[in-house]
Amino acid sequence: MTVIEGLPPADIPVVDMSLLQGTPEEERGALKLLDNAFQQCGFAYISNHGISEQLLNEARSYVGFFHLS
């Protein structure tokens, strides 16, 4: 997680998506964490999602498009 100097880190839950490939109990636990994160916080950090760094970088390259003025 990146911490910006002068700003406290956000209290956003982390959900490990690799648990969706685990046992039924692990899968239910991950889904419950995700559900709780969105209901209580509205956001979640998603870890172990399996999306390649290349695809993430490509998606980040489009951010400027949304800064329409």
C-alpha positions as CSV (number, residue, x, y, z in Angstrom):
1,M,0.0,0.0,0.0
2,T,1.3,3.5,-0.8
3,V,1.2,6.0,2.0
4,I,1.1,9.7,1.0
5,E,3.1,11.8,3.4
6,G,0.8,13.9,5.6
7,L,-2.2,11.7,5.0
8,P,-3.2,8.8,7.3
9,P,-3.6,5.4,5.6
10,A,-7.2,4.6,4.9
11,D,-8.9,1.9,6.9
12,I,-9.9,-0.1,3.8
13,P,-10.3,-3.9,4.2
14,V,-8.0,-6.2,2.1
15,V,-9.7,-9.2,0.5
16,D,-7.5,-12.1,-0.8
17,M,-9.2,-13.3,-3.9
18,S,-7.0,-16.5,-4.1
19,L,-9.2,-17.8,-1.4
20,L,-11.9,-18.2,-4.0
21,Q,-9.8,-21.1,-5.4
22,G,-9.6,-22.7,-1.9
23,T,-11.9,-24.9,0.1
24,P,-15.6,-24.1,0.3
25,E,-15.1,-22.6,3.7
26,E,-12.3,-20.3,2.4
27,E,-14.4,-19.3,-0.5
28,R,-17.4,-18.4,1.8
29,G,-15.0,-16.5,4.1
30,A,-13.6,-14.5,1.2
31,L,-17.1,-13.7,-0.2
32,K,-18.2,-12.7,3.3
33,L,-15.2,-10.4,3.7
34,L,-15.9,-8.8,0.3
35,D,-19.6,-8.4,1.1
36,N,-18.8,-6.8,4.5
37,A,-16.1,-4.5,3.0
38,F,-18.5,-3.1,0.5
39,Q,-21.4,-2.8,2.9
40,Q,-19.4,-1.2,5.7
41,C,-16.7,0.7,3.9
42,G,-17.8,0.9,0.3
43,F,-14.3,-0.1,-0.9
44,A,-11.8,-3.0,-0.6
45,Y,-8.2,-3.6,-1.6
46,I,-8.3,-6.7,-3.7
47,S,-5.1,-8.9,-3.5
48,N,-4.1,-12.0,-5.4
49,H,-6.6,-11.2,-8.2
50,G,-4.6,-12.7,-11.0
51,I,-4.7,-9.6,-13.2
52,S,-1.3,-9.2,-14.9
53,E,0.9,-6.2,-14.2
54,Q,1.0,-5.5,-17.9
55,L,-2.8,-5.2,-18.1
56,L,-2.9,-3.1,-14.9
57,N,-0.3,-0.7,-16.4
58,E,-2.3,-0.5,-19.7
59,A,-5.5,0.4,-17.7
60,R,-3.6,3.0,-15.8
61,S,-2.5,4.6,-19.0
62,Y,-6.1,5.5,-19.8
63,V,-6.6,7.5,-16.6
64,G,-6.0,10.8,-18.4
65,F,-9.0,10.2,-20.6
66,F,-11.3,10.7,-17.5
67,H,-9.8,14.0,-16.6
68,L,-11.9,15.9,-19.1
69,S,-12.1,19.6,-18.5
